[in-house]
Amino acid sequence: MKDKSHLNTVMEGCVFNIQKFSLHDGTGIRTLVFLKGCPLNCMWCANPEGKNHYPEIAYNPEKCIGVDQCGACLRICPNGAVSRDAQNKAFIDRNLCNRCGLCADCCPSRAIEVLGRMMTAEEVIRIVEEDGAFYSRSGGGLTLSGGEPLDQPGFSLALLEKAHGRGLRTAIETSGLARWEILEALCRHADQVFYDIKSLDRKRHVAGTGVDNTRIAENLKKLCAGFPCLPITVRTPVIPGFNDSAAEIRAIRDFLSAISADIIYELLPYHRFGESKYHSLGIDYPLKDAPGLTEKMMETLRSLSDRPSRL
């Protein structure tokens, strides 16, 4: 019988960022590889450029030197999607734009950029290997993030296999929303997993992320049972008005305790660092009116456990 966990590797995928010298996404010094594509549509997403699978055009009018002074983007756009606004800056009509990237190629001030590009697994690993000396000294390595690595499963598998083949330690940051066979195949080549649990309330989860959480919860159970020696950290982004209640955090804590005593549980406070990305992509930021979280509120939620590092 064919192994149901089998997954074919794909040697090319869409990457929107490679971030070096990260200290918070796995042990030691890490290089984060952000892959495009995500099945969730979280209102608070800090990486909206990671939601779609294809490269996208980002535009920051503050960097535009002016149409009169330049205007290269207007002249080169084949669809007439770029025009002049009232401030003599470039304006991109997203309905006409086909994301060809010609405007970004000719923009001297980098006001227009393409977010996401196709890369081979070998290209990515070569960049990751540039900091091999830091990994060996700190116990660090490669961390796949996104977007959602499980949404490019064949490419993620190729990256993890190549990393292990080069002696690099690996980690995955995931929402857990995929077929179990995909998660299982990738975790066979992972040394650490960061797993998001945003809410256990199904209706609330659908309202905040656009998807049901049943598979996410079931996959975590299977992950703990199938990989008992794999270090797993569960993270909950604490979002005002969504899951910032004691009852919500207790429910997640008790759910995790029933699965495994070895799970590390962390709360991540809501922030607005990604808001400017929404504007550059020409989309509204859903939580623009959301209140902030005080440190006292976070301390209260963290105090629900007698093990501060394992809420």
C-alpha positions as CSV (number, residue, x, y, z in Angstrom):
1,M,0.0,0.0,0.0
2,K,1.3,3.4,-0.9
3,D,2.4,5.6,2.0
4,K,-0.4,8.2,2.4
5,S,2.1,10.7,3.9
6,H,4.0,10.8,0.6
7,L,4.4,14.2,-0.9
8,N,6.2,15.1,-4.0
9,T,8.8,17.8,-3.8
10,V,8.5,21.0,-5.9
11,M,11.8,22.7,-6.7
12,E,10.3,26.2,-7.3
13,G,8.0,28.4,-5.2
14,C,7.0,32.0,-4.4
15,V,9.0,33.7,-1.7
16,F,8.2,37.2,-0.5
17,N,11.0,37.8,2.1
18,I,14.1,36.2,3.5
19,Q,14.9,37.6,6.9
20,K,18.3,37.0,8.5
21,F,19.4,37.1,12.1
22,S,16.0,36.4,13.7
23,L,16.1,35.4,17.4
24,H,12.5,34.7,18.1
25,D,11.4,32.1,15.6
26,G,13.3,29.0,16.8
27,T,16.4,28.2,18.8
28,G,19.5,30.2,18.1
29,I,20.0,32.6,15.2
30,R,17.6,31.9,12.4
31,T,17.0,32.8,8.8
32,L,13.3,33.1,8.1
33,V,11.9,32.2,4.7
34,F,8.5,33.7,4.1
35,L,6.4,31.8,1.5
36,K,3.3,33.4,-0.2
37,G,-0.1,31.9,0.1
38,C,-2.3,31.3,3.1
39,P,-5.8,29.6,3.5
40,L,-6.7,32.0,6.4
41,N,-7.8,35.6,6.1
42,C,-7.0,36.9,9.6
43,M,-8.2,40.4,10.2
44,W,-5.0,41.2,12.1
45,C,-2.5,39.7,9.7
46,A,0.8,41.4,10.0
47,N,1.9,40.0,6.6
48,P,-0.9,40.7,4.2
49,E,1.6,40.4,1.3
50,G,1.7,36.7,2.2
51,K,-1.9,35.9,1.7
52,N,-2.0,35.5,-2.1
53,H,0.1,32.9,-4.0
54,Y,1.3,35.3,-6.7
55,P,3.7,38.3,-6.7
56,E,1.9,41.7,-5.9
57,I,2.6,45.3,-6.5
58,A,3.2,47.5,-3.5
59,Y,3.3,51.3,-3.8
60,N,4.4,53.9,-1.2
61,P,3.5,57.4,-2.5
62,E,5.8,59.0,0.0
63,K,8.8,57.7,-1.9
64,C,7.5,58.8,-5.3
65,I,9.6,61.7,-6.6
66,G,6.7,63.0,-8.7
67,V,5.3,62.4,-12.1
68,D,6.7,65.7,-13.5
69,Q,10.2,64.8,-12.3
70,C,10.0,61.2,-13.5
71,G,6.9,59.6,-14.9
72,A,8.6,56.4,-16.0
73,C,5.9,54.2,-14.5
74,L,3.2,56.0,-16.5
75,R,5.0,55.6,-19.8
76,I,5.9,51.9,-19.3
77,C,2.6,50.5,-18.0
78,P,1.1,48.5,-20.9
79,N,-2.5,48.7,-19.4
80,G,-2.6,52.4,-18.5
81,A,-3.0,51.4,-14.8
82,V,-0.7,54.2,-13.6
83,S,-1.8,57.8,-13.7
84,R,-1.1,61.1,-12.0
85,D,-2.9,62.0,-8.7
86,A,-3.7,65.5,-7.3
87,Q,-0.3,65.7,-5.6
88,N,1.6,65.0,-8.8
89,K,2.3,61.5,-7.5
90,A,1.8,58.2,-9.3
91,F,-1.6,56.5,-8.8
92,I,-2.1,52.8,-9.5
93,D,-5.5,51.6,-10.6
94,R,-5.6,48.1,-9.1
95,N,-8.4,47.0,-11.3
96,L,-6.3,47.7,-14.4
97,C,-3.0,46.4,-13.0
98,N,-1.9,43.0,-14.2
99,R,1.1,42.8,-11.8
100,C,3.6,42.6,-14.6
101,G,6.2,44.5,-12.5
102,L,7.5,46.8,-15.3
103,C,6.7,49.9,-13.2
104,A,8.7,48.5,-10.3
105,D,11.7,47.8,-12.6
106,C,11.9,51.4,-13.8
107,C,11.1,53.2,-10.5
108,P,14.3,55.0,-9.4
109,S,13.1,55.6,-5.9
110,R,11.7,52.2,-5.3
111,A,8.3,53.7,-4.5
112,I,6.9,50.7,-6.5
113,E,8.0,47.2,-5.6
114,V,7.1,43.7,-6.5
115,L,6.4,41.6,-3.3
116,G,7.1,38.0,-4.0
117,R,9.3,36.2,-6.6
118,M,9.7,32.7,-7.9
119,M,12.8,31.1,-6.5
120,T,14.3,27.6,-6.7
121,A,14.9,25.6,-3.6
122,E,18.6,25.7,-4.3
123,E,18.6,29.5,-4.5
124,V,16.9,29.8,-1.2
125,I,19.1,27.3,0.6
126,R,22.3,29.0,-0.8
127,I,21.1,32.3,0.8
128,V,20.3,30.5,4.1
129,E,23.7,28.8,4.1
130,E,25.5,32.1,4.0
131,D,25.1,32.4,7.8
132,G,26.1,28.8,8.5
133,A,28.7,29.9,11.0
134,F,26.1,31.6,13.2
135,Y,23.8,28.5,13.1
136,S,26.5,26.2,14.3
137,R,27.5,28.4,17.2
138,S,23.9,29.2,18.3
139,G,22.0,26.1,17.4
140,G,20.0,28.0,14.8
141,G,19.0,27.3,11.3
142,L,16.1,27.7,8.8
143,T,12.6,28.6,9.8
144,L,9.8,28.4,7.2
145,S,7.1,31.0,7.7
146,G,4.6,32.9,5.6
147,G,1.9,33.2,4.6
148,E,1.6,29.5,5.3
149,P,4.3,27.0,4.5
150,L,1.7,24.2,4.3
151,D,0.1,26.1,1.4
152,Q,3.2,25.4,-0.8
153,P,3.7,21.9,0.5
154,G,5.9,20.5,-2.2
155,F,8.2,23.5,-2.2
156,S,8.3,23.6,1.7
157,L,9.2,19.9,1.7
158,A,12.0,20.5,-0.8
159,L,13.4,23.3,1.3
160,L,13.3,21.2,4.5
161,E,14.9,18.2,2.9
162,K,17.7,20.2,1.4
163,A,18.3,22.0,4.7
164,H,18.6,18.7,6.5
165,G,20.8,17.3,3.8
166,R,23.2,20.3,4.4
167,G,23.2,19.7,8.1
168,L,20.9,22.7,8.9
169,R,18.3,22.6,11.7
170,T,14.8,23.4,10.6
171,A,11.6,24.9,12.1
172,I,8.1,25.5,10.7
173,E,5.6,28.3,11.7
174,T,2.1,27.1,10.8
175,S,-1.6,27.6,11.3
176,G,-2.0,23.9,11.0
177,L,-4.7,24.2,8.3
178,A,-3.9,21.6,5.7
179,R,-4.5,17.9,5.1
180,W,-2.9,15.9,7.9
181,E,-0.7,14.1,5.3
182,I,0.9,17.4,4.3
183,L,1.6,18.4,7.9
184,E,3.0,15.0,8.7
185,A,5.3,14.9,5.7
186,L,6.8,18.3,6.5
187,C,7.2,17.5,10.2
188,R,9.3,14.5,9.3
189,H,12.0,17.1,8.3
190,A,11.4,19.6,11.1
191,D,13.3,20.0,14.3
192,Q,10.8,22.4,15.8
193,V,7.2,23.5,15.2
194,F,5.4,26.8,16.0
195,Y,1.7,26.2,15.8
196,D,-1.0,28.9,16.0
197,I,-4.2,28.4,18.0
198,K,-6.2,31.6,17.6
199,S,-9.5,30.5,19.2
200,L,-11.3,27.3,20.1
201,D,-14.7,28.9,19.5
202,R,-15.7,27.8,16.0
203,K,-18.0,30.7,15.2
204,R,-15.5,33.3,16.5
205,H,-12.7,31.6,14.6
206,V,-14.7,31.8,11.3
207,A,-15.5,35.5,12.0
208,G,-11.9,36.4,12.7
209,T,-10.0,34.2,10.1
210,G,-12.6,33.2,7.5
211,V,-12.1,29.5,8.2
212,D,-13.3,26.8,10.5
213,N,-10.9,25.6,13.2
214,T,-11.9,21.9,13.4
215,R,-9.0,20.7,11.3
216,I,-6.5,22.9,13.0
217,A,-7.4,21.4,16.4
218,E,-7.4,17.9,15.1
219,N,-4.1,18.3,13.4
220,L,-2.5,19.4,16.6
221,K,-3.7,16.3,18.4
222,K,-2.3,14.1,15.6
223,L,0.9,16.1,15.6
224,C,1.5,15.5,19.3
225,A,0.6,11.9,19.1
226,G,2.6,11.1,16.0
227,F,5.7,13.1,16.9
228,P,6.0,12.9,20.7
229,C,9.7,14.0,20.6
230,L,9.2,17.0,18.4
231,P,9.4,20.3,20.3
232,I,6.1,22.1,19.7
233,T,5.3,25.7,20.7
234,V,1.7,26.8,20.5
235,R,1.2,30.5,20.0
236,T,-1.9,32.6,20.4
237,P,-1.9,36.1,19.0
238,V,-4.0,38.1,21.5
239,I,-6.4,40.3,19.5
240,P,-8.6,43.0,21.1
241,G,-12.3,42.1,20.9
242,F,-11.5,38.7,19.4
243,N,-9.8,36.4,22.0
244,D,-8.5,38.7,24.7
245,S,-10.7,37.2,27.4
246,A,-9.7,35.0,30.4
247,A,-12.2,32.4,29.3
248,E,-10.7,32.2,25.8
249,I,-7.2,31.8,27.0
250,R,-8.2,29.3,29.7
251,A,-10.0,27.2,27.1
252,I,-6.9,27.0,24.9
253,R,-4.7,26.3,27.9
254,D,-6.9,23.4,29.1
255,F,-7.1,22.0,25.5
256,L,-3.3,21.9,25.3
257,S,-2.9,20.4,28.7
258,A,-5.2,17.5,27.7
259,I,-3.1,16.9,24.6
260,S,0.4,17.0,26.0
261,A,2.2,18.3,29.0
262,D,5.3,19.1,26.8
263,I,3.7,21.8,24.7
264,I,5.1,25.2,25.3
265,Y,2.4,27.9,25.2
266,E,3.0,31.5,24.4
267,L,0.8,34.6,24.0
268,L,1.8,37.2,21.4
269,P,0.4,40.7,22.0
270,Y,-1.5,42.4,19.1
271,H,0.5,45.0,17.3
272,R,-0.1,47.3,14.3
273,F,3.3,46.9,12.6
274,G,1.8,45.6,9.4
275,E,-0.7,48.4,8.9
276,S,1.4,50.3,6.4
277,K,1.7,47.1,4.2
278,Y,-2.1,47.2,3.7
279,H,-1.9,50.8,2.4
280,S,0.9,49.9,0.1
281,L,-1.1,47.1,-1.4
282,G,-4.2,49.3,-1.8
283,I,-6.4,47.5,0.7
284,D,-8.0,48.6,3.9
285,Y,-6.7,47.6,7.3
286,P,-9.6,45.8,9.0
287,L,-8.6,46.6,12.6
288,K,-7.8,50.3,12.2
289,D,-10.1,51.2,15.0
290,A,-9.1,48.4,17.4
291,P,-7.8,49.5,20.8
292,G,-4.3,48.5,21.9
293,L,-3.4,46.0,24.6
294,T,-1.8,47.2,27.8
295,E,1.0,45.3,29.4
296,K,-1.2,44.9,32.5
297,M,-3.8,43.1,30.3
298,M,-1.2,40.8,28.9
299,E,0.2,40.1,32.4
300,T,-3.3,39.2,33.6
301,L,-3.8,36.7,30.7
302,R,-0.3,35.2,31.3
303,S,-1.0,34.8,35.0
304,L,-3.7,32.2,34.2
305,S,-1.0,29.5,34.5
306,D,1.3,28.8,37.3
307,R,4.1,28.1,34.7
308,P,4.8,31.6,33.1
309,S,6.7,30.0,30.2
310,R,3.9,27.5,29.6
311,L,0.7,29.4,29.9
